Amino acid sequence: MSLQILITLAFGVCHPGMATSHLRAEENHNPLAALDPVHVGFVRWIDTGDGQAREVLTLAVRPPLFLIKGFLSGAESEAIINVSHRTMAEKSMMGGPNPTDTTKEVKKQHQQRSFLEFRKMFKIFDKDRNGALTSNELQRLMQFRYNLPNHDHKLFMKRYNFSSPFIWEEKLIGIDLVEYREWIMKNYPHMMERHSDQVWLGYNISQAHSVLHRAQKITGLPKAVVSGEASLQVLHYGKQGHYSCHYDSPPSHIPDGRVVRLGTMAIFLNDPEAGGQIAFPGADKEGSEKWNVTDWSNLKSECQPTNKCTTLGGVVVSPKRGDAVLWYNMKPSHWSVKADGGFTYNWKGKTDDSFDWNSLHCGAEVLKGEKWMANVWFRAIPKNRQVPSTIDAPSIVLV
């Protein structure tokens, strides 16, 4: 049965009075709460403390993935857009380094690469070992070494006046690929991994406060986790705006990385004319429970080009103003909250067991119009690790 049919049926409906039973606690060590997905299509109503109960629909079990209908009203969504639009002043990245910082790192690696190391890199991407790169081979090199998953081979050939469909090794080594990447960033930013504008709104301003309050009511998480990022991230995607497949917090951050995002709530603030979906290509992927790190890496790689974002199965959610999508990147029950508000990682097994590989997701390209959305990250700051919440996002913060 298709997901669309299951959503239409909406079986397993709960009532507002049952909201207190929507959380699960898998251990006896005061674990953090988590919504139980139950099964795909399951519907519950949760009292958000503002005189309303909001419908929460399960979209996937792995990862636990939910659609919250009418999380914000149209007026609330518009207010967030307006205050963000007035103050948005710079291009930036979704919770990550800005383009300039990324370029510095690429340039550093490029300059450190000796002739022999260049030849070694070339051979890695020259799969047929013929001394030349095809368009697909060059695209993979640009994707993995220069962060250009949407690279246009024809554009490259035209810029350097190449008539042959192949790029020979001696030709490529004479090209300054960092300079080429900077030219792409300036003239064709949609070829980058991420293409959007952002602003951070402090939760103490009126436009963002209701978001924090409702998110806490729906998840049952402590306020310290729900507001762990300290600010609401608002993103604007213009035409061709997108975000390639990624994880919001990598498994390497377990248990005490500087960013431990247990879950994410993405809120749609408007209705794009076309495109702009959030896709989870690994959601409830058949057989994926037996996958290893390489299998997930291959799926992520396949999903990097933006035109692949919604084509690989899983779950695809189309934007609708006011709706929110909630999912878990890690298993909250593997963390405990202490009386003093601190957090402790309590899982005794492999750290990979605490990570939900199925949470891989991407933001599809906006094909027409624009997309506005906001992100709430449920972040646990480990003990003795008081890291400023916006350390990875150099942008405007309204307080």
C-alpha positions in Angstrom: 0.0 0.0 0.0 1.4 3.4 -0.9 2.3 6.1 1.6 -0.3 8.4 0.0 -3.1 5.8 0.5 -2.0 5.3 4.1 -2.1 9.0 4.7 -5.5 9.3 3.2 -6.8 6.5 5.4 -5.3 8.1 8.5 -6.0 5.1 10.7 -5.1 4.8 14.3 -6.5 8.2 15.3 -5.9 9.4 18.9 -7.8 12.1 20.7 -6.4 15.2 22.4 -6.9 13.7 25.8 -4.5 10.8 24.9 -1.6 13.2 24.2 0.1 12.2 27.4 0.7 8.6 26.1 2.5 9.6 23.0 6.0 9.3 24.4 8.1 6.3 25.0 10.8 5.6 27.5 12.9 2.6 26.7 15.2 2.5 29.7 15.0 3.0 33.5 17.6 5.8 33.6 15.4 8.8 33.0 16.0 8.9 29.3 15.0 11.8 27.1 11.5 11.4 25.6 10.8 10.5 22.0 7.7 10.2 20.0 6.8 6.6 19.2 6.0 6.4 15.5 3.8 3.3 16.1 3.3 2.6 12.3 3.1 4.6 9.1 -0.2 6.4 8.9 -0.7 6.6 12.6 -2.4 9.8 13.7 -2.4 11.4 17.2 -3.5 14.8 18.5 -1.3 16.7 20.9 -2.3 19.6 23.1 0.2 22.3 22.4 -0.9 24.4 25.4 -2.3 27.3 23.4 -5.9 26.1 23.4 -5.4 23.9 20.4 -4.5 20.2 19.6 -2.4 19.6 16.6 -2.5 16.6 14.3 0.7 14.6 14.2 0.9 12.0 11.4 3.6 9.3 11.2 5.3 9.3 7.8 8.1 6.7 8.5 9.3 4.5 11.3 13.0 4.5 10.4 13.7 7.3 11.1 10.8 8.3 13.3 9.4 10.9 10.9 6.2 12.9 11.5 4.1 15.6 9.7 2.6 18.2 12.1 -0.3 19.9 10.4 -0.9 23.5 11.1 2.0 23.9 13.5 1.9 27.7 12.7 -0.9 29.8 11.4 -0.6 31.7 8.2 -0.3 35.0 10.1 2.5 33.5 12.3 4.4 32.2 9.3 4.1 35.5 7.5 5.4 37.4 10.6 8.5 35.2 10.7 9.1 35.8 7.0 8.7 39.5 7.4 11.1 40.0 10.3 13.7 37.6 8.6 13.4 39.4 5.3 14.1 42.8 6.8 17.3 41.6 8.3 18.7 39.0 5.9 21.9 40.5 4.6 24.3 37.8 3.6 24.6 34.5 1.7 25.2 31.7 4.1 24.9 28.0 4.7 22.5 25.8 6.6 24.1 25.5 10.0 27.5 25.0 8.4 30.5 27.0 7.3 29.9 29.9 4.9 31.1 29.7 1.3 34.3 31.7 2.0 35.3 29.3 4.8 34.6 26.3 2.7 36.7 27.8 -0.2 39.6 28.4 2.2 39.6 24.7 3.2 39.4 23.5 -0.4 42.2 25.9 -1.4 44.4 24.7 1.5 44.0 21.1 0.4 44.5 22.1 -3.2 47.8 23.9 -2.5 49.1 21.0 -0.3 48.5 18.5 -3.1 51.8 17.7 -4.8 52.2 16.5 -8.4 52.2 12.9 -7.3 49.2 13.4 -5.1 47.3 15.0 -8.0 48.1 12.0 -10.1 46.9 9.8 -7.3 43.6 11.8 -7.1 43.2 11.6 -10.8 43.5 7.9 -10.9 40.9 7.5 -8.1 38.3 9.2 -10.4 39.6 7.7 -13.7 37.7 4.5 -13.2 38.5 3.0 -16.6 42.2 3.9 -16.2 42.5 5.4 -19.7 44.3 8.6 -18.6 41.2 10.8 -19.2 38.1 11.7 -17.3 34.6 11.4 -18.8 31.9 13.9 -17.9 30.6 11.5 -15.2 34.1 11.0 -13.8 34.9 14.7 -13.7 31.5 15.3 -12.1 32.4 13.0 -9.2 35.8 14.6 -8.8 34.1 18.0 -8.6 31.5 16.7 -6.2 33.8 15.0 -3.7 36.9 17.2 -3.9 35.5 20.6 -4.7 32.0 20.5 -3.3 30.2 20.9 -6.6 27.5 18.2 -6.8 25.6 19.9 -9.6 28.6 20.5 -11.8 27.9 21.2 -15.4 30.4 19.5 -17.7 29.5 21.5 -20.8 30.1 24.7 -18.9 33.6 23.5 -17.9 34.4 22.5 -21.4 33.3 25.8 -22.8 35.2 27.9 -20.2 38.5 26.1 -21.1 37.8 25.7 -24.9 37.9 21.9 -24.8 36.5 20.2 -27.9 37.1 16.6 -26.8 34.5 15.0 -24.5 37.4 13.8 -22.4 39.7 15.7 -20.0 43.2 14.4 -20.2 45.4 14.3 -17.2 48.0 16.7 -18.6 45.2 19.2 -19.4 43.5 19.1 -16.0 46.7 19.6 -14.0 47.2 22.9 -15.8 43.9 24.3 -14.6 43.5 26.1 -11.3 40.4 24.3 -10.0 40.1 26.5 -7.0 39.9 29.6 -9.2 37.3 27.7 -11.3 35.3 26.9 -8.1 35.3 30.5 -7.0 34.0 31.5 -10.5 31.2 28.9 -10.1 30.3 30.2 -6.6 30.0 33.8 -8.0 28.2 33.0 -11.2 26.4 29.6 -10.7 25.9 29.2 -7.0 23.2 26.5 -7.6 26.0 24.1 -8.4 27.1 24.2 -4.8 26.0 21.7 -2.2 23.9 24.4 -0.5 22.3 27.4 -2.0 20.2 29.6 0.4 20.1 32.7 2.6 19.7 32.5 6.3 19.1 34.5 9.5 18.8 33.4 13.1 16.0 34.7 15.3 16.4 34.6 19.1 13.7 32.6 20.8 13.0 35.6 23.1 11.4 37.6 20.2 7.6 37.3 19.8 7.8 35.8 16.3 9.9 32.8 17.5 8.6 32.2 21.0 5.5 30.3 20.1 7.6 27.9 18.0 9.7 27.0 21.0 6.7 26.5 23.2 4.8 24.2 20.8 7.9 22.2 19.9 8.4 21.4 23.6 4.8 20.4 24.0 4.9 18.1 21.0 8.2 16.4 21.7 8.1 16.2 25.5 11.8 17.1 25.5 13.2 19.4 28.2 13.3 23.1 27.3 17.1 23.0 27.5 17.2 20.5 24.6 14.4 22.2 22.5 16.1 25.6 22.9 19.6 24.1 22.7 20.4 25.9 19.5 19.3 29.2 21.2 17.9 30.6 18.0 15.4 29.7 15.3 17.1 29.4 11.9 15.1 30.9 9.0 16.1 30.0 5.5 15.2 31.6 2.2 15.6 29.5 -1.0 15.3 31.5 -4.3 15.0 29.9 -7.7 17.3 26.8 -7.8 17.8 27.1 -4.0 18.5 23.7 -2.5 20.4 21.6 0.0 22.0 18.3 -1.1 21.7 15.1 0.9 23.2 15.3 4.4 22.9 14.5 8.1 22.1 17.2 10.6 24.6 15.8 13.1 27.1 13.1 12.0 27.7 9.9 14.0 31.2 11.1 14.8 29.7 13.7 17.2 28.4 10.9 19.5 28.6 11.1 22.4 30.4 14.5 23.0 30.8 16.3 19.7 30.3 20.1 19.7 27.0 19.6 17.8 24.7 16.8 19.0 21.4 17.4 17.3 19.1 14.7 18.5 16.2 15.7 16.3 15.0 18.4 13.8 11.8 20.2 13.2 11.5 21.9 9.8 8.6 24.4 9.4 7.3 25.5 6.0 6.6 29.2 6.1 5.1 29.5 2.6 4.0 27.5 -0.5 6.6 27.5 -3.3 5.0 27.4 -6.7 7.0 24.3 -7.6 9.7 22.2 -6.0 11.3 22.7 -2.6 10.3 19.4 -1.1 12.1 17.7 1.8 13.1 14.2 0.9 14.3 11.2 3.0 15.7 8.7 0.5 16.6 6.2 3.2 13.3 6.4 5.1 12.0 2.9 5.8 14.3 1.6 3.0 13.8 -2.1 2.6 16.8 -4.0 3.9 18.6 -0.9 5.1 18.6 -2.3 8.7 21.5 -4.5 7.5 23.4 -1.8 5.7 26.9 -0.7 6.7 28.6 2.7 6.6 29.6 2.1 3.0 26.0 1.4 1.9 24.8 4.7 3.5 27.8 6.6 2.0 26.8 5.3 -1.5 23.2 6.4 -1.0 24.3 9.8 0.1 26.7 10.1 -2.8 23.9 9.1 -5.3 21.6 11.7 -3.7 24.1 14.6 -3.9 23.1 16.0 -7.3 20.0 18.1 -6.7 18.0 16.5 -9.5 18.3 13.2 -7.7 16.9 14.4 -4.4 13.3 13.2 -4.8 13.9 10.3 -7.2 15.4 7.7 -4.9 12.3 6.5 -3.0 11.8 6.9 0.7 9.5 9.7 1.8 9.0 13.1 0.0 7.2 15.9 1.8 5.8 18.8 -0.2 5.9 22.3 1.4 2.6 23.6 2.8 2.5 26.9 4.7 2.4 26.3 8.5 3.0 22.6 8.4 6.1 21.1 10.1 8.2 18.0 9.6 9.8 16.4 12.7 12.4 13.6 12.7 15.1 12.1 14.9 18.7 12.1 13.9 19.7 10.1 16.9 18.0 8.0 19.6 17.0 10.3 22.5 16.6 7.3 24.8 20.4 6.9 24.7 20.8 10.2 26.5 19.6 11.0 30.1 18.7 14.3 31.6 20.0 15.1 35.1 18.4 17.1 37.9 20.8 20.0 37.2 19.7 20.2 33.5 22.9 18.5 32.3 23.0 15.5 29.9 24.6 12.2 30.0 25.2 9.7 27.2 24.2 6.3 28.7 24.3 3.8 25.9 26.8 1.0 26.6 26.9 -0.4 23.1 28.5 0.9 19.9 28.0 4.6 19.4 26.8 3.9 15.8 23.8 2.2 17.5 22.7 5.6 18.7 22.7 7.2 15.3 19.8 6.9 12.9 21.3 6.4 9.4 17.8 6.6 7.8 17.6 10.3 8.8 19.6 11.2 5.6 17.6 14.0 3.9 17.8 16.7 1.3 16.0 19.9 0.3 14.9 19.7 -3.3 15.6 22.5 -5.7 13.0 25.3 -5.9 11.8 25.2 -9.5 9.4 28.1 -9.5 8.9 30.9 -7.0 10.6 30.8 -3.6 10.7 28.8 -0.4 10.8 30.1 3.2 11.3 27.6 6.1 12.5 27.5 9.6 14.6 24.9 11.5 14.4 24.0 15.2 17.2 21.7 16.3 16.8 19.7 19.5 20.4 19.9 20.7 22.0 18.3 23.8 25.1 20.0 24.9 27.2 17.4 26.6 28.6 17.8 30.1 31.5 20.4 30.3 30.9 21.3 26.7 29.3 24.8 26.8 29.6 25.6 23.1 27.8 28.7 21.7 24.8 27.5 19.7 25.5 29.5 16.6 29.3 28.7 16.4 28.8 26.9 13.1 26.5 29.5 11.5 28.1 33.0 11.1 25.1 35.1 10.3 22.7 37.6 11.8 21.1 36.9 15.1 18.2 38.9 16.4 17.9 39.1 20.2 
